[in-house]
Amino acid sequence: MSMNSPQRLDRFLRPGRRVRDFVDDIAVASPARLAIVSFIAVVAVFALLLMLPASMRDPGSVSTSEHIANAIFVAVSAVCVTGLTPVVTEDYWSDFGISVITAGIQVGGLGILTLASLLGMAVSRRLGVRQRLIAQQATSALNLGQVGTLLKTVFITILTAEAVLAVLLFPRFLMRGDSVGDSLWYSVFYAISAFNNAGFTIHPGGAAYFAEDPWILSLIMIGVFVGALGFPVVLMIAMNWNKPSKWDLHTKLTLTTTTIVLAVGFLFLLLFESANPATLGDKNAGHTFVEVLFMAVMPRSGGFATMEIADMSQASHLLMDVMMFIGGGSSSTAGGIKVTTVAVLFLAAFAEARGLAEVNVFNRRLTASTIKLSISVLLTGAAIVFVGTLVMLQITDEPLDKVLFEVISAFGTVGLSAGVSASASEPALYCLSVLMLIGRLGTITLAAALSMQDSVRLYRYPEERPVVG
């Protein structure tokens, strides 16, 4: 009997080993495919939980097919840290349902940063020794073989940031008259939602409920801003906060471009909305400053809104379309094509306009592969938005400006809504769900896939220049 015990144990563990080996093979052969499968699996789990009657505040209030569409959409929105929702969160979902959404946001935020870090490591392993050292130095990464250390650092950074936000929010909710239990819950929820750039709210009217509370708005802004910088930038600043000269190129580009986008967004939103009675109206200078700054930060991928998007001017809509498409920093919870992509493209265009053979910034030279990768990300993102807008126009009766806003918000995993999601049909909800998944995984997986393609040809075709421009 004892002789057969090891054999039985081995037979029992064999399926698990096969699954592990299968996952390992996928991770080595195609990290991008593993990322897609993993995210879809996580979304499926949370969608199934939200489909349960216990997740609804009023089971039976909608048809089964409608509830399934709502559950899938909100699960995708939570795990992809978007914030779009076809229903009013606090009215439709029970306490259990809201807890599931909160867990989805946390898992999605942790998973996204981990995913980006692991894909970056997988890319570095495929490069040569010289390129690997350059990549490690450029990102100030940890030892590429220390996966556990890297993941631990990511987890600790996120949880610490969320804990600090929650501690700072807690006394304010108490001062507003909420009970200790409610204040604790609100603090944790908004800390998670803000730092992960999710944009979900559980108060009537969303973030507009706090429009007159600069304390809460400021903390949400800070959480969104830091979360959208990206793990490499946050780690670099934490390690060298008093030595900016040691910051790497990625950190400098991210901070510079983020500041420019934020400043431009603030100034133009102030210009476009200051005379709009439906948004700013006759509010005093202090409230106007905080609210406009808040709305300038949110299109980076935050998704909270103190103004009704439908009441904002068409010029503001167009400006926010551009800001949402740009998004935040790489390896962050933000979506979009990323600020460094835009920075590289502008620098390349500027160098070309001046007739420079090289693209230089902060005493560093950008490689041709970086520029080509940025072009690929831009064109892919634009193509996704274009196709998504065409499809949505065919299955909804909404005008182009609202559809375009919603599509970019879904692709950029922003969460700001012009009202399309709330009135969308089931096919439209599924379309937006696909856009959120593509937007969350697309740019990361594309960057990884393109970077891993390092084939060398032993021949070159003759050079010829077509007429351009």
C-alpha positions in Angstrom: 0.0 0.0 0.0 2.8 2.4 0.9 4.6 1.5 -2.4 1.6 2.7 -4.4 1.1 6.0 -2.4 3.8 7.9 -4.4 2.4 6.7 -7.6 -1.1 7.7 -6.6 0.1 11.1 -5.5 2.0 11.5 -8.8 -1.1 10.5 -10.8 -3.2 13.0 -8.8 -0.7 15.9 -9.4 -0.1 15.1 -13.0 -3.0 17.2 -14.5 -1.8 20.2 -12.5 1.7 19.8 -13.8 0.3 19.6 -17.3 -1.6 22.8 -16.9 1.5 24.5 -15.4 3.7 23.3 -18.2 1.1 24.4 -20.7 1.0 27.9 -19.2 4.8 28.0 -19.1 5.0 27.1 -22.7 2.5 29.9 -23.7 4.3 32.4 -21.5 7.7 31.6 -23.2 6.3 31.3 -26.7 3.7 34.1 -26.7 3.4 36.4 -23.6 0.9 38.5 -25.4 -1.4 35.5 -25.9 -1.0 34.6 -22.2 -2.0 38.1 -21.3 -5.2 38.0 -23.4 -6.2 34.6 -22.1 -5.5 35.6 -18.5 -7.5 38.8 -18.7 -10.5 37.2 -20.4 -10.5 34.5 -17.7 -10.5 37.0 -14.9 -13.3 39.0 -16.6 -15.3 35.8 -17.0 -15.0 35.0 -13.2 -16.2 38.5 -12.2 -18.9 38.5 -14.8 -20.3 35.2 -13.4 -20.2 36.6 -9.9 -22.2 39.7 -11.1 -24.7 37.5 -12.8 -25.7 36.0 -9.5 -29.1 37.3 -8.1 -27.2 38.2 -4.9 -25.3 40.8 -6.8 -28.5 42.7 -7.7 -30.3 45.1 -5.4 -33.6 44.2 -7.0 -33.4 40.8 -8.7 -35.9 40.4 -11.5 -36.1 44.2 -12.2 -34.7 43.6 -15.7 -34.7 40.7 -18.2 -32.2 37.9 -18.0 -30.5 38.9 -21.2 -30.2 42.5 -20.2 -28.8 41.6 -16.8 -26.2 39.3 -18.4 -25.2 42.2 -20.8 -24.9 44.5 -17.8 -22.9 42.0 -15.8 -20.4 41.4 -18.6 -20.1 45.1 -19.4 -19.5 46.1 -15.8 -17.1 43.2 -15.2 -15.0 44.2 -18.2 -15.2 47.9 -17.1 -14.0 47.0 -13.6 -11.2 44.6 -14.5 -10.0 47.0 -17.3 -10.3 49.8 -14.7 -12.5 51.9 -17.1 -15.5 53.1 -15.1 -18.1 53.1 -17.9 -21.4 51.6 -16.7 -24.9 51.2 -18.2 -26.6 51.3 -14.8 -26.4 53.5 -11.7 -24.0 51.5 -9.5 -25.4 52.2 -6.1 -29.0 51.6 -7.3 -28.6 48.5 -9.4 -26.0 46.5 -7.6 -26.3 45.1 -4.0 -23.6 45.5 -1.4 -22.2 42.1 -2.5 -22.3 43.3 -6.2 -20.4 46.5 -5.3 -17.8 44.4 -3.4 -17.3 42.3 -6.4 -16.8 45.4 -8.6 -14.3 46.7 -6.0 -12.4 43.4 -6.1 -12.5 43.5 -9.9 -10.9 47.0 -9.9 -8.2 45.9 -7.5 -7.4 42.7 -9.3 -7.5 44.5 -12.6 -5.2 47.2 -11.4 -2.7 44.8 -9.9 -2.9 42.6 -12.9 -2.3 45.3 -15.4 0.8 46.6 -13.7 2.1 43.1 -13.2 1.3 42.2 -16.8 3.2 45.2 -18.2 6.2 44.4 -16.0 6.3 40.7 -16.9 5.9 41.4 -20.6 8.7 43.9 -20.4 10.9 41.3 -18.8 9.9 38.7 -21.5 10.9 41.2 -24.2 14.3 41.8 -22.5 15.0 38.1 -22.4 14.5 37.9 -26.2 17.0 40.7 -26.8 20.8 40.4 -27.0 23.0 41.0 -24.1 23.9 44.5 -25.1 20.3 45.4 -25.8 19.2 43.8 -22.5 21.6 45.9 -20.5 20.5 49.0 -22.4 16.8 48.2 -21.7 17.6 47.5 -18.0 19.4 50.8 -17.6 16.8 52.8 -19.5 14.0 51.5 -17.3 16.0 51.3 -14.1 14.5 47.8 -13.7 15.4 45.3 -11.1 17.3 42.1 -11.9 15.4 40.6 -14.8 15.5 37.2 -13.3 14.0 38.2 -10.0 10.3 38.0 -10.9 9.2 37.5 -7.3 11.0 40.6 -6.2 9.5 42.7 -9.0 5.9 41.5 -8.3 6.4 42.1 -4.6 7.5 45.7 -5.3 4.5 46.3 -7.5 2.1 45.0 -4.9 3.6 46.9 -2.0 3.7 50.1 -4.0 0.0 49.9 -5.0 -1.3 48.8 -1.6 0.7 51.5 0.2 -0.5 54.2 -2.1 -4.1 53.1 -1.7 -3.7 52.8 2.1 -2.4 56.4 2.3 -5.3 57.7 0.2 -7.8 55.8 2.3 -6.3 57.2 5.6 -6.5 60.7 4.2 -10.1 60.3 2.9 -11.4 58.7 6.1 -11.6 61.8 8.4 -13.3 63.8 5.7 -16.1 61.3 5.3 -16.5 61.4 9.1 -16.7 65.2 9.0 -19.4 64.9 6.4 -21.6 63.0 8.8 -21.1 59.4 7.6 -20.9 56.7 10.2 -17.5 55.1 11.0 -18.3 52.0 9.0 -19.6 53.9 6.0 -16.6 56.3 6.2 -14.2 53.4 6.2 -15.9 51.7 3.3 -16.1 54.9 1.2 -12.4 55.7 1.9 -11.3 52.3 0.8 -13.5 52.2 -2.3 -12.5 55.6 -3.6 -8.9 55.0 -2.8 -8.9 51.9 -4.9 -11.1 53.4 -7.7 -8.9 56.6 -7.9 -5.4 55.1 -7.8 -6.4 52.4 -10.3 -8.0 55.1 -12.6 -11.3 53.2 -12.5 -13.7 56.1 -12.1 -16.4 54.0 -10.4 -18.5 55.9 -7.8 -21.1 54.8 -5.3 -22.7 58.2 -4.5 -25.7 59.8 -6.3 -24.5 61.9 -9.2 -21.0 60.4 -9.2 -18.1 62.7 -8.4 -20.5 65.6 -8.8 -21.7 64.7 -5.3 -18.4 66.1 -4.0 -18.2 69.1 -6.4 -18.2 71.5 -3.4 -15.6 69.4 -1.4 -12.1 70.3 -2.5 -10.6 67.9 0.1 -12.1 64.8 -1.5 -11.7 66.1 -5.0 -8.0 66.9 -4.4 -7.2 63.5 -3.0 -9.0 61.7 -5.9 -7.1 63.9 -8.3 -3.8 63.0 -6.7 -4.6 59.3 -6.7 -5.5 59.4 -10.4 -2.5 61.4 -11.3 0.0 59.2 -9.5 -1.7 56.0 -10.7 -1.5 57.2 -14.3 2.3 57.9 -14.1 3.2 54.3 -14.3 5.1 52.0 -12.0 8.6 52.6 -13.5 8.2 56.4 -13.0 6.9 56.1 -9.5 9.7 53.7 -8.6 12.3 55.9 -10.2 11.1 59.0 -8.3 10.8 57.1 -5.0 14.4 55.9 -5.4 15.9 59.2 -6.5 13.4 61.8 -5.4 16.1 64.3 -4.5 18.3 63.6 -7.5 16.4 64.4 -10.7 19.6 64.2 -12.7 19.5 60.4 -12.1 16.0 60.1 -13.5 16.0 58.0 -16.7 14.7 59.2 -20.1 11.4 57.5 -19.7 10.7 59.3 -16.4 11.6 62.7 -17.8 9.5 62.2 -20.9 6.5 61.0 -19.0 6.6 63.8 -16.4 7.3 66.5 -19.1 4.6 65.4 -21.5 2.1 64.8 -18.7 2.6 68.3 -17.4 2.2 69.8 -20.9 -1.0 67.8 -21.6 -2.4 68.7 -18.2 -1.6 72.4 -18.5 -3.0 72.7 -22.0 -6.2 70.8 -21.0 -6.7 73.0 -17.9 -6.3 76.3 -19.9 -8.6 75.3 -22.7 -11.3 73.8 -20.5 -11.3 77.0 -18.5 -11.6 79.0 -21.7 -14.4 76.8 -23.1 -16.4 76.3 -19.9 -16.0 79.5 -18.0 -19.0 81.1 -19.8 -21.1 77.9 -19.9 -24.0 78.3 -17.4 -24.7 74.6 -17.5 -21.2 73.7 -16.1 -19.3 76.4 -14.3 -21.8 79.2 -14.5 -21.4 81.7 -11.7 -19.2 79.6 -9.4 -16.5 81.5 -7.5 -12.9 81.5 -8.6 -11.8 78.9 -6.0 -14.4 76.3 -7.0 -13.8 77.0 -10.7 -10.1 76.4 -10.3 -10.5 73.1 -8.5 -13.3 71.8 -10.7 -11.5 72.7 -14.0 -8.3 71.1 -12.7 -10.2 68.0 -11.7 -11.8 67.7 -15.2 -8.4 68.3 -16.8 -6.8 65.4 -14.9 -9.7 62.9 -15.5 -9.4 62.4 -19.3 -5.9 60.9 -18.7 -7.9 57.8 -17.7 -9.5 58.8 -14.4 -13.1 58.7 -15.4 -14.6 60.8 -12.5 -16.6 63.8 -13.5 -18.0 66.8 -11.6 -19.6 68.2 -14.7 -22.2 66.6 -16.8 -20.4 65.7 -20.0 -23.5 66.2 -22.1 -23.7 69.8 -20.9 -20.1 70.7 -21.8 -19.3 72.5 -25.1 -18.5 70.7 -28.3 -15.0 72.3 -28.1 -14.5 70.7 -24.7 -15.6 67.3 -26.1 -13.1 67.5 -28.9 -10.3 68.5 -26.5 -11.2 65.6 -24.1 -11.3 63.2 -27.1 -7.6 64.0 -27.8 -6.6 63.8 -24.1 -8.4 60.5 -23.6 -6.8 59.1 -26.8 -3.3 60.1 -25.4 -4.0 58.6 -22.0 -1.3 58.3 -19.3 2.1 56.7 -18.7 3.3 53.3 -19.8 3.1 50.4 -17.4 0.3 52.2 -15.5 -3.4 51.7 -14.9 -4.1 54.4 -17.5 -5.1 53.6 -21.0 -4.7 55.4 -24.4 -1.6 55.3 -26.6 0.5 56.7 -23.7 2.2 60.0 -23.3 5.7 58.7 -24.2 4.3 57.6 -27.6 3.1 61.1 -28.3 6.3 62.6 -27.0 8.4 60.4 -29.3 6.3 61.2 -32.4 6.4 65.0 -31.7 10.2 64.9 -31.2 10.6 62.9 -34.5 8.4 65.3 -36.4 10.3 68.3 -34.9 13.7 66.7 -35.8 12.4 66.0 -39.4 11.2 69.6 -39.8 14.6 70.9 -38.7 16.4 68.5 -41.1 18.1 66.7 -38.2 19.4 63.2 -38.9 18.9 62.1 -35.3 16.1 62.6 -32.7 17.7 63.8 -29.5 16.1 64.7 -26.1 17.5 65.2 -22.7 21.0 64.4 -24.0 19.9 61.0 -25.3 19.3 59.7 -28.8 16.1 57.9 -29.7 16.5 54.8 -31.7 14.7 54.2 -35.0 13.0 51.2 -33.6 11.4 53.3 -30.8 10.1 55.8 -33.4 8.7 52.9 -35.6 7.0 51.3 -32.5 5.4 54.7 -31.6 4.0 55.0 -35.1 2.7 51.5 -35.0 0.9 52.2 -31.6 -0.6 55.4 -32.9 -1.9 53.9 -36.1 -3.3 50.9 -34.4 -5.1 53.0 -31.8 -6.5 55.3 -34.5 -7.7 52.2 -36.5 -9.4 50.7 -33.5 -11.2 54.0 -32.7 -12.2 54.4 -36.4 -13.6 50.9 -36.7 -15.3 51.0 -33.3 -17.0 54.3 -34.1 -18.3 52.9 -37.4 -19.7 49.8 -35.7 -21.3 51.9 -32.9 -22.9 54.3 -35.4 -24.5 51.3 -37.1 -26.1 49.8 -34.0 -27.0 53.0 -32.1 -29.0 56.1 -33.0 -26.6 58.5 -31.2 -24.9 61.4 -33.1 -21.2 61.1 -34.2 -19.8 63.4 -31.5 -21.3 61.3 -28.6 -20.4 58.0 -30.2 -16.8 59.1 -30.9 -16.5 60.3 -27.3 -17.8 57.0 -25.9 -15.6 54.9 -28.2 -12.4 56.8 -27.3 -13.4 56.6 -23.6 -13.8 52.8 -23.9 -10.6 52.4 -25.9 -8.6 54.6 -23.5 -10.3 52.9 -20.5 -11.2 56.4 -19.2 -14.8 56.0 -18.1 -16.1 59.4 -18.9 -19.5 59.1 -20.7 -21.6 61.3 -22.9 -24.6 59.2 -22.0 -24.3 56.5 -24.7 -23.5 53.6 -22.3 -26.5 54.3 -20.1 -28.9 54.1 -23.1 -27.0 51.5 -25.2 -28.6 48.4 -26.5 -27.2 45.0 -25.7 -25.1 44.8 -29.0 -23.7 48.2 -28.3 -22.7 47.2 -24.7 -20.9 44.1 -26.1 -19.2 46.3 -28.7 -18.0 48.7 -26.0 -16.8 45.8 -23.9 -14.6 44.5 -26.7 -13.2 48.0 -27.1 -12.4 48.2 -23.4 -10.6 44.9 -23.6 -8.7 45.9 -26.8 -7.8 49.2 -25.3 -6.5 47.7 -22.1 -4.5 44.9 -23.7 -3.9 46.2 -27.2 -1.1 48.7 -26.8 0.8 46.5 -24.2 0.6 43.3 -26.3 1.4 45.2 -29.5 4.5 46.8 -27.9 5.6 43.4 -26.6 5.0 41.6 -29.8 6.8 44.1 -32.0 9.7 44.4 -29.6 10.2 40.6 -29.7 10.4 40.5 -33.4 14.2 41.0 -33.8 14.8 39.0 -37.0 17.8 39.9 -39.2 17.8 39.6 -43.0 21.0 38.9 -44.8 19.9 41.0 -47.8 18.3 44.4 -48.4 16.1 45.6 -51.3 17.1 48.7 -53.4 16.2 52.0 -51.8 13.6 54.2 -53.5 11.6 57.2 -52.2 7.9 57.7 -53.1 6.5 61.2 -53.1 5.2 62.0 -49.6 3.2 65.0 -48.6 
